[in-house]
Amino acid sequence: MTSRRTPYLDELRTRGTWAEFYDPDGERFGIPTFPYYYAPDGLLTRRQLRARGLRPGGQEIKAQILWRHRRNRRVAYLYDTREAKPKREATPAQREAIVKALTARKTCPTCREEKSFCIPRSLGECWECAEDSRRPGRQIDDYEAEAC
């Protein structure tokens, strides 16, 4: 891979200012490394590729972005856009399976109603059924009356 130097960061280095995560030749970190916001053109992260309808497609990591977050070092790997492949689309059968799975997550096993939200796994049923099973004889309306 050819060196992808950033003129601004090279100029800082000649003035004696050291950019901690600037290593375009990969001598310090093993692969070319750039600071946050200074990735060269043509290299994108997975999220950026996905936003353009692309995927890495089995290519090796070309470079990385390093930055500090609180006390930790964070990393984002960069891939070459020229080697990226189009994102695969789900087949009609896969889409149908996804719809069925989401419907099952929204259906309460107790009252068999499909809700507008996913049933909480901690409760195992919708909020109304969980409330009824915890306090027999009391309805949600009773709680609203007590609040007034």
Backbone bond lengths (Angstrom), bond angles and torsions (degrees), N, CA, C in turn:
res aa  C-N    CA-C-N  psi(-1)  N-CA   C-N-CA  omega(-1)  CA-C   N-CA-C  phi
1 M - - - 1.450 - - 1.527 108.59 -
2 T 1.278 115.29 138.78 1.459 119.37 178.48 1.518 109.43 -74.69
3 S 1.297 115.08 152.36 1.458 120.16 179.49 1.524 110.01 -68.58
4 R 1.290 116.88 132.90 1.465 122.52 178.92 1.525 107.84 -110.98
5 R 1.272 115.30 85.36 1.456 120.57 -176.53 1.517 110.75 -87.03
6 T 1.327 115.85 151.41 1.452 122.85 176.85 1.527 107.60 -109.48
7 P 1.330 117.57 114.19 1.473 119.95 -175.07 1.533 113.42 -55.10
8 Y 1.313 117.33 -40.82 1.466 120.03 -178.67 1.529 110.91 -61.88
9 L 1.322 117.33 -44.78 1.459 120.47 -179.01 1.524 111.33 -71.26
10 D 1.330 117.38 -33.57 1.471 120.02 175.26 1.526 110.61 -64.70
11 E 1.328 115.76 -38.90 1.474 119.57 178.90 1.525 110.93 -65.49
12 L 1.326 117.36 -39.25 1.474 120.02 177.10 1.525 110.36 -61.04
13 R 1.315 116.12 -39.46 1.463 120.26 -178.80 1.530 110.70 -64.90
14 T 1.342 117.55 -37.71 1.469 119.73 179.34 1.529 111.20 -68.54
15 R 1.333 116.41 -25.73 1.472 120.00 178.88 1.531 112.28 -85.65
16 G 1.339 116.33 -2.26 1.459 119.00 178.39 1.515 113.94 97.08
17 T 1.318 118.43 0.76 1.456 120.98 177.34 1.526 107.81 -90.87
18 W 1.323 116.24 130.31 1.448 121.24 -175.06 1.524 110.31 -105.17
19 A 1.323 116.74 119.99 1.459 120.83 173.62 1.521 106.54 -85.20
20 E 1.310 116.98 118.55 1.463 122.13 -171.61 1.524 113.67 -57.04
21 F 1.311 117.32 -41.90 1.458 120.37 -174.56 1.529 112.99 -109.29
22 Y 1.305 117.75 31.05 1.464 120.70 177.73 1.515 109.35 -104.46
23 D 1.326 116.03 107.78 1.455 122.74 179.57 1.529 107.87 -144.78
24 P 1.340 118.25 74.46 1.468 120.15 -173.77 1.526 114.41 -67.24
25 D 1.325 117.53 -17.95 1.461 120.38 -179.20 1.528 112.52 -97.47
26 G 1.328 118.02 -8.20 1.459 121.33 178.26 1.515 114.57 77.37
27 E 1.323 117.96 22.44 1.460 121.15 -178.04 1.526 112.14 -74.94
28 R 1.312 118.34 -39.18 1.468 121.73 -176.72 1.525 112.78 -87.30
29 F 1.341 117.99 -39.05 1.462 121.24 -172.01 1.531 113.25 -109.22
30 G 1.318 118.56 0.47 1.452 120.90 178.15 1.522 114.51 91.94
31 I 1.315 117.45 -33.84 1.463 121.93 174.21 1.525 107.33 -132.28
32 P 1.321 118.18 158.26 1.467 118.97 179.19 1.524 111.50 -54.51
33 T 1.328 115.77 133.17 1.458 121.92 -174.45 1.515 109.34 -129.46
34 F 1.336 114.63 137.66 1.461 120.70 -178.44 1.522 109.76 -131.13
35 P 1.340 116.74 151.44 1.457 119.29 174.57 1.531 110.76 -73.58
36 Y 1.316 114.72 165.47 1.463 122.06 178.37 1.531 109.56 -54.79
37 Y 1.314 117.99 137.11 1.468 126.24 -179.88 1.522 114.46 76.37
38 Y 1.326 119.48 0.13 1.458 119.93 -175.48 1.525 113.28 -118.32
39 A 1.308 117.93 25.67 1.465 119.90 177.03 1.526 108.97 -69.06
40 P 1.318 117.71 138.81 1.462 119.85 -179.87 1.527 112.01 -69.99
41 D 1.323 115.79 159.71 1.457 120.85 177.20 1.525 109.51 -62.52
42 G 1.314 115.86 144.19 1.457 120.36 178.64 1.509 114.16 93.44
43 L 1.337 117.74 -8.52 1.461 121.78 176.19 1.518 108.88 -115.67
44 L 1.332 116.20 128.12 1.462 121.36 -177.39 1.518 111.03 -133.77
45 T 1.322 116.51 154.84 1.465 121.91 174.21 1.528 109.23 -78.42
46 R 1.326 116.51 171.18 1.467 120.65 178.07 1.524 111.67 -58.57
47 R 1.317 116.59 -42.95 1.470 119.61 179.89 1.518 111.82 -63.90
48 Q 1.305 116.49 -40.56 1.462 119.48 178.70 1.523 111.04 -66.99
49 L 1.335 116.81 -37.99 1.461 119.82 175.60 1.526 110.59 -62.97
50 R 1.330 116.52 -44.92 1.460 120.78 -179.48 1.519 111.34 -61.09
51 A 1.332 117.34 -38.55 1.466 120.84 179.04 1.535 111.17 -63.94
52 R 1.324 116.87 -25.42 1.469 120.99 177.69 1.521 112.96 -95.35
53 G 1.345 116.57 6.66 1.457 120.18 179.20 1.512 113.59 78.80
54 L 1.349 117.21 25.45 1.459 122.21 -177.97 1.517 110.67 -121.11
55 R 1.335 115.86 167.92 1.458 123.38 174.07 1.527 107.88 -139.85
56 P 1.348 118.74 158.51 1.464 119.78 -178.69 1.531 113.03 -59.72
57 G 1.311 118.48 -35.28 1.462 120.77 175.41 1.515 115.02 69.81
58 G 1.332 118.45 34.44 1.461 121.37 175.48 1.510 115.57 84.18
59 Q 1.305 118.53 1.71 1.465 119.84 -179.68 1.525 110.84 -74.84
60 E 1.306 115.55 156.55 1.457 121.70 177.15 1.533 109.87 -72.23
61 I 1.321 115.89 157.75 1.462 121.15 175.13 1.531 107.58 -66.79
62 K 1.323 116.96 128.57 1.463 121.04 -177.18 1.524 112.68 -90.67
63 A 1.323 116.73 -32.95 1.465 121.23 -178.76 1.525 107.90 -162.27
64 Q 1.321 115.93 -179.41 1.456 120.43 177.54 1.521 110.25 -144.39
65 I 1.324 114.17 157.58 1.463 121.39 172.70 1.517 105.81 -112.08
66 L 1.307 117.23 129.26 1.462 121.76 176.42 1.520 108.88 -116.94
67 W 1.332 115.76 144.05 1.455 121.14 174.74 1.514 108.63 -156.53
68 R 1.311 114.54 161.26 1.468 120.20 178.41 1.522 109.09 -94.89
69 H 1.331 114.64 136.79 1.463 121.62 174.82 1.508 106.26 -130.69
70 R 1.312 115.05 110.11 1.467 121.44 -172.32 1.519 108.27 56.46
71 R 1.316 118.99 -114.84 1.468 119.78 -179.83 1.526 112.47 -103.85
72 N 1.306 117.38 0.80 1.461 120.82 -175.62 1.521 111.59 -105.15
73 R 1.319 114.43 156.99 1.454 121.61 172.49 1.520 107.92 -93.59
74 R 1.314 117.31 131.76 1.467 121.79 177.47 1.518 108.52 -110.31
75 V 1.325 115.49 152.39 1.459 120.40 -178.05 1.527 109.56 -136.06
76 A 1.320 115.67 143.90 1.460 122.80 171.97 1.525 106.11 -133.42
77 Y 1.309 115.92 125.39 1.461 120.07 -178.35 1.514 110.43 -86.00
78 L 1.323 115.24 145.49 1.464 121.96 -176.57 1.526 110.66 -113.66
79 Y 1.333 114.80 142.09 1.461 122.29 -179.33 1.520 109.14 -124.71
80 D 1.328 115.99 151.18 1.460 122.49 -178.73 1.530 109.44 -78.22
81 T 1.324 116.99 128.76 1.466 120.64 -178.61 1.526 111.89 -69.66
82 R 1.324 117.74 -25.96 1.465 120.03 -179.69 1.521 112.02 -70.03
83 E 1.326 117.17 -27.74 1.463 121.31 179.79 1.526 112.52 -95.32
84 A 1.326 117.76 -5.16 1.460 121.02 -178.87 1.516 110.59 -70.56
85 K 1.334 115.60 150.15 1.457 121.80 -179.48 1.526 109.46 -112.13
86 P 1.324 117.15 159.69 1.470 119.20 177.97 1.526 111.11 -62.81
87 K 1.315 115.20 145.20 1.459 121.25 178.54 1.524 109.26 -66.20
88 R 1.331 117.04 138.75 1.456 120.71 179.74 1.528 110.18 -77.36
89 E 1.305 115.97 142.10 1.459 121.89 178.27 1.518 109.51 -98.09
90 A 1.321 116.38 147.76 1.467 121.42 177.84 1.527 109.32 -71.38
91 T 1.335 115.51 143.43 1.458 120.35 177.02 1.527 109.05 -75.40
92 P 1.330 118.68 161.86 1.472 120.36 176.97 1.533 112.64 -56.33
93 A 1.319 117.62 -36.88 1.472 120.03 178.61 1.528 110.86 -66.47
94 Q 1.324 117.75 -39.33 1.464 120.63 178.27 1.527 110.56 -66.22
95 R 1.325 116.85 -41.04 1.467 119.81 178.29 1.524 111.20 -63.28
96 E 1.320 116.49 -39.96 1.461 120.54 178.66 1.531 110.25 -64.53
97 A 1.338 116.67 -39.90 1.462 120.76 177.98 1.528 111.06 -64.44
98 I 1.319 117.11 -37.79 1.471 121.02 178.12 1.522 110.47 -64.99
99 V 1.326 116.83 -43.47 1.470 120.82 178.97 1.524 110.43 -61.56
100 K 1.338 117.39 -42.49 1.466 120.79 178.71 1.524 111.40 -64.19
101 A 1.329 116.96 -41.55 1.464 120.76 -179.64 1.523 110.98 -65.12
102 L 1.339 117.12 -42.37 1.466 119.79 179.16 1.519 111.34 -67.40
103 T 1.334 116.88 -36.77 1.466 120.22 176.67 1.523 110.10 -63.40
104 A 1.325 117.49 -41.11 1.466 121.01 178.17 1.520 111.37 -63.62
105 R 1.330 117.93 -36.01 1.468 120.57 178.31 1.513 112.70 -69.84
106 K 1.334 116.80 -24.37 1.460 120.97 -178.12 1.524 113.19 -95.50
107 T 1.331 118.08 -5.41 1.461 121.84 -177.62 1.520 109.72 -95.27
108 C 1.325 116.21 124.94 1.463 121.98 179.67 1.535 108.48 -75.99
109 P 1.339 118.51 128.87 1.461 120.00 -179.90 1.530 113.31 -71.40
110 T 1.323 117.21 -19.62 1.455 120.20 -177.98 1.527 111.65 -83.85
111 C 1.329 117.23 -55.05 1.465 120.58 -176.77 1.531 112.91 -96.26
112 R 1.323 117.65 -6.14 1.467 124.20 178.35 1.528 113.78 60.17
113 E 1.324 118.30 23.44 1.463 121.89 177.08 1.520 109.55 -96.33
114 E 1.327 115.51 142.95 1.460 120.18 174.92 1.524 107.99 -87.54
115 K 1.315 115.63 121.33 1.460 121.72 -177.44 1.527 110.27 -94.44
116 S 1.314 116.08 171.25 1.463 120.95 178.51 1.529 111.54 -88.29
117 F 1.327 117.20 3.79 1.458 122.90 -179.13 1.518 108.66 -135.32
118 C 1.314 116.24 163.05 1.464 120.42 176.13 1.527 108.90 -76.30
119 I 1.306 115.61 138.26 1.463 121.26 -179.47 1.527 108.13 -67.18
120 P 1.349 118.13 129.28 1.462 120.23 179.92 1.525 110.92 -62.97
121 R 1.321 117.22 130.12 1.461 120.81 179.53 1.518 111.10 -67.17
122 S 1.327 117.26 -28.02 1.460 119.90 -179.72 1.525 111.58 -67.35
123 L 1.333 117.36 -29.61 1.458 121.19 179.50 1.524 112.32 -94.76
124 G 1.313 117.13 -35.13 1.450 121.53 -178.67 1.516 113.73 78.59
125 E 1.307 117.10 2.89 1.465 122.91 178.65 1.523 108.01 -158.34
126 C 1.331 116.49 172.11 1.466 119.28 -178.53 1.535 109.94 -68.24
127 W 1.317 115.48 166.95 1.463 120.18 -176.38 1.523 111.77 -63.12
128 E 1.329 117.02 -38.72 1.457 119.84 -178.74 1.527 111.23 -64.57
129 C 1.333 116.84 -45.37 1.463 120.46 179.42 1.529 110.83 -66.98
130 A 1.306 117.30 -37.73 1.468 120.46 178.44 1.518 110.24 -65.50
131 E 1.316 116.68 -39.38 1.466 120.58 179.10 1.522 110.30 -66.31
132 D 1.313 117.01 -41.74 1.466 120.54 179.86 1.522 111.42 -65.60
133 S 1.335 117.93 -38.00 1.458 120.56 -177.91 1.523 111.98 -74.82
134 R 1.308 118.39 -24.61 1.468 120.62 179.89 1.520 112.34 -81.41
135 R 1.322 117.61 -36.95 1.453 121.43 -177.43 1.531 109.13 -128.74
136 P 1.318 116.56 84.72 1.461 118.47 -179.23 1.527 110.94 -60.99
137 G 1.313 114.59 140.85 1.462 119.48 178.09 1.509 113.96 89.08
138 R 1.311 118.37 -13.57 1.459 120.55 179.63 1.509 109.22 -108.03
139 Q 1.279 117.13 140.76 1.453 122.80 179.26 1.525 109.15 -112.33
140 I 1.291 115.95 167.12 1.465 120.33 178.31 1.519 109.85 -62.13
141 D 1.331 117.50 -33.96 1.464 120.64 178.30 1.517 111.28 -59.89
142 D 1.344 118.71 -33.37 1.457 121.44 178.62 1.522 111.31 -62.41
143 Y 1.347 116.57 -37.78 1.462 119.72 179.66 1.530 110.32 -69.50
144 E 1.310 116.31 -37.61 1.459 119.20 178.77 1.522 110.61 -65.80
145 A 1.327 117.59 -35.92 1.465 121.79 179.41 1.533 110.19 -67.84
146 E 1.337 117.39 -38.21 1.458 120.45 179.23 1.514 112.46 -67.41
147 A 1.340 117.11 -29.44 1.457 121.00 -177.94 1.516 112.29 -71.04
148 C 1.328 117.73 -22.66 1.460 120.59 -177.54 1.502 113.13 -78.71
